[in-house]
Amino acid sequence: MDVQAAFDQLLRTHPVTLDGDIPDKTARSQTSGRFQRQLYDRWLKAQMRMRVRHVLSHFGRRQPTESRVDAWIRNQGWKSNVPSAASVLKDWRPVGSVDTAVDSSHIQELIHNQKWKGLVVMDIAGKGKGVCATRQFQAGEVVCDYHGPVVTATEGQRIHSSTKEEESGYMFFFRNSHKSECACHPGIQPFGRLINHSHKKANLRPRLYSPAVGGQDVILLLALNRINDGEELLFDYGVQRKSFRGEGLRTIENM
């Protein structure tokens, strides 16, 4: 019996679990006295991989801070074989389906408090205000949302037509309704409303999420590709029909 066969046999009586204890030396020796130490190492490594995946699944498609990961790991109550927050984040990639990105409690919290990290508002030559990344974002990662109340398309057109040209305002039209100026976070200009347009150089894409039951529609902006520290964030406003990306979205800026 080789090491792999011995490990497979050990797993039948002592499966790897998130919160389980490693099989003791007696149990490992009963499986294979020759390979008991290798069985110890393999079982620990398998549990470590399982725990790392478990941590990553909690944060889904948004990279958390190291302190947040560390706090969440400590809350699991693991006493040994505990992954470090730094090791979890070292090779972090978005996990889970894009279709369920908005279901993450972490992302819901960010939508609610608008405390998106890794972004900064800057003056962009020839554009005025814009938003740049202050860390690297991975392809498919949720960068921020386009935030505002949802009203009907009719009400949106009325607001658009009654807004003076010199007044600053933003609307994001989608399907038969739109998001307009945010009133739920007074004194805060959400990042998503300050991101500039580019058709050819867009590095974000808007994704509309409509809850199955109740709740408000949410527009998340996801990284189209890897975004580097210092890079300006851009998405295609879709003003021209040929630039639509299949999401039924378009924006009107500075009404």
C-alpha positions in Angstrom: 0.0 0.0 0.0 1.5 3.4 -1.0 1.0 6.7 0.7 -2.1 7.8 -1.4 -3.8 4.5 -0.8 -3.1 4.7 2.9 -4.5 8.3 3.0 -7.6 7.3 1.1 -8.2 4.5 3.7 -7.7 7.0 6.6 -10.3 9.3 5.1 -12.9 6.6 5.2 -12.8 6.6 9.0 -11.4 10.1 9.6 -12.7 12.4 6.9 -11.3 15.9 6.7 -13.7 18.5 8.1 -13.6 22.2 8.8 -13.7 21.8 12.6 -12.5 18.3 13.0 -9.4 17.2 14.9 -6.5 15.5 13.2 -6.5 11.7 13.7 -4.2 10.8 16.5 -1.0 8.8 16.1 -2.7 5.5 17.1 -5.4 5.9 14.4 -2.8 6.8 11.8 -0.5 3.9 12.7 -3.4 1.5 12.5 -3.9 2.6 8.9 -0.2 2.5 8.1 2.6 2.4 10.6 5.1 3.1 7.7 3.4 6.3 6.5 1.7 7.6 9.7 3.8 10.8 9.6 2.9 11.4 5.9 -0.7 10.8 6.8 -0.5 13.5 9.5 1.0 16.0 7.0 -1.5 15.2 4.2 -4.5 15.5 6.6 -3.4 18.9 7.9 -2.8 20.3 4.4 -6.2 19.1 3.2 -7.9 20.7 6.1 -5.9 23.9 5.6 -7.0 24.1 1.9 -10.6 23.5 3.0 -10.4 26.3 5.6 -8.9 28.7 3.1 -11.7 28.0 0.6 -14.2 28.5 3.4 -12.7 31.9 4.3 -12.7 33.0 0.7 -16.2 31.9 0.1 -17.4 34.2 2.8 -16.1 37.3 1.0 -17.1 36.2 -2.5 -16.2 38.6 -5.3 -14.8 41.4 -3.2 -11.3 41.3 -1.7 -11.4 42.2 2.0 -8.7 43.9 4.1 -6.3 41.7 6.0 -7.6 42.9 9.3 -11.2 41.9 8.3 -10.0 38.5 7.2 -8.1 38.1 10.5 -11.1 39.0 12.6 -13.3 36.6 10.7 -10.8 33.8 11.1 -10.5 34.4 14.8 -14.3 34.2 15.1 -14.3 30.6 13.8 -12.8 29.4 17.0 -10.1 27.2 15.4 -7.4 26.3 17.9 -4.8 24.8 15.6 -4.0 24.5 11.9 -5.3 28.1 11.5 -4.7 29.9 8.2 -3.2 33.4 8.4 -5.0 36.3 6.9 -1.8 37.2 4.9 -1.7 33.7 3.4 -5.3 33.7 2.4 -4.9 37.1 0.6 -1.6 36.2 -1.0 -3.2 34.5 -4.1 -6.7 35.9 -3.6 -9.1 35.7 -6.6 -12.9 36.4 -6.8 -14.8 33.2 -5.9 -18.4 32.3 -6.5 -20.8 33.1 -9.4 -21.1 36.6 -10.7 -24.9 36.0 -10.7 -24.8 35.8 -6.9 -22.3 38.6 -6.2 -24.9 40.9 -4.6 -25.9 38.1 -2.1 -22.6 38.5 -0.2 -23.2 40.0 3.2 -19.9 41.8 2.9 -21.0 43.5 -0.4 -24.4 44.3 1.0 -22.7 46.1 3.9 -20.6 48.2 1.5 -23.6 49.1 -0.5 -25.3 50.2 2.7 -22.5 52.3 4.2 -20.7 53.3 0.9 -17.3 52.7 2.5 -15.7 51.1 -0.5 -11.9 50.7 0.0 -9.2 50.9 -2.6 -10.6 54.0 -4.4 -9.8 57.7 -4.4 -11.3 60.7 -6.1 -8.8 62.7 -8.1 -8.6 65.5 -10.6 -8.1 64.0 -14.1 -6.5 66.2 -16.8 -9.2 67.3 -19.3 -12.0 65.5 -17.4 -12.4 67.1 -14.0 -13.1 64.6 -11.3 -12.5 60.9 -11.7 -11.8 57.8 -9.6 -8.5 55.9 -9.5 -7.6 52.6 -7.8 -5.3 52.6 -4.8 -4.8 48.9 -4.9 -4.9 46.1 -7.5 -8.3 44.7 -8.4 -8.7 41.2 -10.0 -10.8 40.5 -13.0 -14.4 39.8 -11.9 -14.0 41.6 -8.6 -16.7 44.0 -7.4 -15.2 47.4 -7.3 -18.1 49.5 -6.1 -21.8 50.1 -7.0 -23.6 52.9 -8.9 -25.6 54.1 -6.0 -29.0 56.0 -5.9 -32.7 55.5 -5.5 -34.7 53.7 -8.2 -37.6 55.5 -9.8 -39.7 54.9 -12.9 -38.4 55.8 -16.3 -41.2 58.4 -16.6 -40.1 60.1 -13.4 -36.5 59.9 -14.5 -37.2 61.7 -17.7 -39.1 64.4 -15.8 -36.1 64.9 -13.5 -33.8 65.0 -16.5 -35.9 67.6 -18.3 -36.3 69.9 -15.2 -32.6 69.9 -14.2 -30.6 73.0 -15.2 -27.6 72.5 -17.5 -25.2 74.0 -15.0 -26.4 71.8 -12.2 -24.5 68.7 -11.5 -26.5 65.5 -11.6 -26.2 61.9 -12.7 -28.7 59.3 -13.9 -28.2 55.7 -14.8 -31.0 54.4 -17.0 -31.7 50.7 -17.1 -34.7 48.8 -18.5 -37.8 50.8 -17.5 -36.4 52.7 -14.5 -33.3 54.5 -13.3 -31.1 55.4 -10.4 -30.9 59.2 -9.7 -29.1 61.5 -7.2 -28.5 59.7 -3.9 -30.2 61.2 -0.9 -29.6 58.4 1.5 -26.0 59.3 2.2 -26.0 63.1 2.7 -22.6 64.7 2.2 -21.2 61.7 0.4 -20.7 61.5 -3.4 -20.7 57.8 -4.1 -17.6 56.7 -6.1 -19.7 55.1 -8.9 -21.2 58.4 -9.8 -17.8 60.0 -10.4 -16.3 57.3 -12.6 -15.6 58.6 -16.1 -16.7 57.1 -19.5 -14.6 55.2 -22.0 -15.8 53.0 -24.8 -12.4 51.7 -25.9 -10.5 51.7 -22.5 -13.3 50.7 -20.1 -12.0 48.5 -17.3 -15.3 48.1 -15.5 -18.7 46.8 -16.6 -22.0 47.6 -14.9 -24.1 44.6 -13.9 -27.8 45.0 -12.9 -29.1 42.7 -10.1 -32.8 42.5 -9.5 -33.8 40.7 -6.3 -36.1 37.7 -6.7 -38.4 38.9 -3.9 -38.6 42.5 -2.7 -35.6 44.7 -2.2 -34.2 47.3 -4.5 -32.3 46.8 -7.8 -28.6 47.2 -7.5 -26.0 48.1 -10.1 -22.5 46.7 -9.3 -19.4 47.8 -11.2 -17.1 44.7 -11.8 -13.5 44.7 -13.0 -13.4 43.7 -16.7 -9.7 42.8 -16.3 -7.0 43.2 -13.7 -6.8 46.9 -12.6 -3.5 48.2 -11.3 -2.8 50.5 -8.4 -3.0 54.1 -9.7 -5.1 53.2 -12.8 -8.2 55.4 -13.6 -11.5 53.5 -13.4 -13.6 53.8 -16.5 -16.8 52.2 -17.8 -18.8 52.5 -21.0 -21.8 54.7 -20.4 -23.5 53.1 -23.4 -24.9 56.3 -24.7 -24.9 54.9 -28.2 -26.9 51.7 -28.8 -23.9 50.0 -30.5 -21.9 50.3 -27.3 -24.5 48.5 -25.2 -23.1 45.4 -23.5 -26.2 43.3 -23.4 -27.2 44.6 -20.0 -29.9 47.1 -21.2 -28.0 49.9 -19.5 -27.2 53.5 -20.4 -26.3 56.6 -18.5 -26.9 60.3 -18.9 -24.4 62.6 -17.2 -24.5 66.2 -16.2 -28.2 66.8 -17.1 
